[in-house]
Amino acid sequence: MNPIKKLAGETAIYGLSTIVGRFLNYLLVPLYVSFFKPSEYGVVTEFYAYVTFLNIILTYGMETGYFKFAQQQKNREVFYTAFSSLFVTTFLFAFFGLLFRQDIATALNYPSHPEYIGWFVLILSFDTLSAIPFADLRIRNKPLLFSSLKVLNVLINILLNLFFLIVCPYFATRYPDSFFRWIYNPATGVGYIFISNLIASVITFSIFLFSFKGPFQFSYSLLKKMLVYSLPLLVAGLAGNINDSIDRVIMKYFLPAHLDEMHELGIYGANTKLAVIMILFIQMYRFAAEPFFFTYEKEKDSRQVFADLTKYFVLFVSLIFLVITLYIDFFKYFIPNPAYWEGLKVVPLALLANMTLGIYFNLSMWYKLTSRTYFGSRITLIAAALTVVLNILLIGTMGYMACAWARFAGYLSMALLAYFIGQKYYPIRYDWRAIFSYLALALAVFAVASFTRMENGVLNVAKNTLLLAGFLTFVWIKEKVFIKKIIFHGSTGH
């Protein structure tokens, strides 16, 4: 089977879980913004920003290390070595996190809610322990099982959210003597979001316990090799996530004094979630592409295939960018509270930032394939420094728009550095003419749609649809031979 067609098929299967799971999870946003004020939802936004950083720290690159070494040695030995390492470090994290939860809560300005810290420590712990089992499903080409477990996790989380936020208050109010009154406390508030997540994570890991089969095999020498390979990815992942999350962590410290910082954080956090479709595609692509890069790298046409993948990735994310921005008047209703709509202006920048991050993923695989993972840490540290500096300098005058610009600038610097350094160590001839033409046309269509916006909603949608049709026509003219062959014949026609 054509490698691009094969990867597209696996991406679609991973996408089933990613799209269904994330979309269902995203449907909780209307629930949250209906039940909680922006300042209360800001608490959720801030805590999940910390989770992003801690997930990187707790897994310290072992997932990618597993992909690398599982190609060279017995899978079970690599599996148990990686899992054992994560188990020990996760146990230490959970022990000290729970022991000092009050001190941590006080440091984060939540002194009356140490239980938030306890719940998040446990969520992180169980999610970390599930990381290698999930990676194992990917390396063994089990996308359907992977997808099923991911969707199950999300469904459990959603059902528990509905139970705690809708069912329990309803029955506890009308039937004060029922058992609902004993399990529901209105003062817990947004804490029920965290409790739901925790229960879902525990159940998911419990299912994985049944998959631990075969003799236990652990190798200290293998662990040393994996750590040498993986630890630079910890630095790279941590620095990279500064671009994604540091804005939500530091925004409240640099906003002008006359603004309600938690209100602004809630507005920003809710509107950046409108870029969810872009995030979904990038995530499902990465699920399929990362193991694919490692397994296909030794083929004689691998670099040409990698170049083609990058071009078609850019084409697809450009299309996603246009669909969301041209029909933002529809997408905004995923945030049913109009009090949040003032932040819609941040959505195009959030989409561009995510596009650039996805391009960086394609351009940066060379340092993983060549075991030069230390370059990843250097690139992302430079970008992280840029992101932090821009946030500090601009938030005071631009508010949360500064966060969006800083994130985009950080990801752009990562993509540029990855490309220029990569061409020295792992040269690939990308079709930049086609890539830039798709990006430029998408931005031009967006600009025309913005400057010709009509008050009449029906006419505006019709005009934007014509613009989108023009973009698709251009793509068809450029790529019709490839599209026909990939769909009907499975050949790229190289």
Secondary structure, 3 states (H helix, E strand, C coil): CCHHHHHHHHHHHHHHHHHHHHHHHHCHHHHHHHHCCHHHHHHHHHHHHHHHHHHHHHHCCHHHHHHHHHCCCCHHHHHHHHHHHHHHHHHHHHHHHHHCHHHHHHHCCCCCCHHHHHHHHHHHHHHHHCHHHHHHHHHCCCHHHHHHHHHHHHHHHHHHHHHHHHHHHHHHHHCCCCCHHHHCCHHHCCHHHHHHHHHHHHHHHHHHHHHCCCCCCCCHHHHHHHHHHHHHHHHHHHHHHHHHHHHHHHHHHHCCCCCCHHHHHHHHHHHHHHHHHHHHHHHHHHHHHHHHHHHHCCCCCHHHHHHHHHHHHHHHHHHHHHHHHHCHHHHHHHCCCHHHHHHHHHHHHHHHHHHHHHHHHHHHHHHHHCCCCHHHHHHHHHHHHHHHHHHHHHHHHHCHHHHHHHHHHHHHHHHHHHHHHHHHHCCCCCCHHHHHHHHHHHHHHHHHHHHCCCCCHHHHHHHHHHHHHHHHHHHHHHHHHHHHHHHHCCCCCC
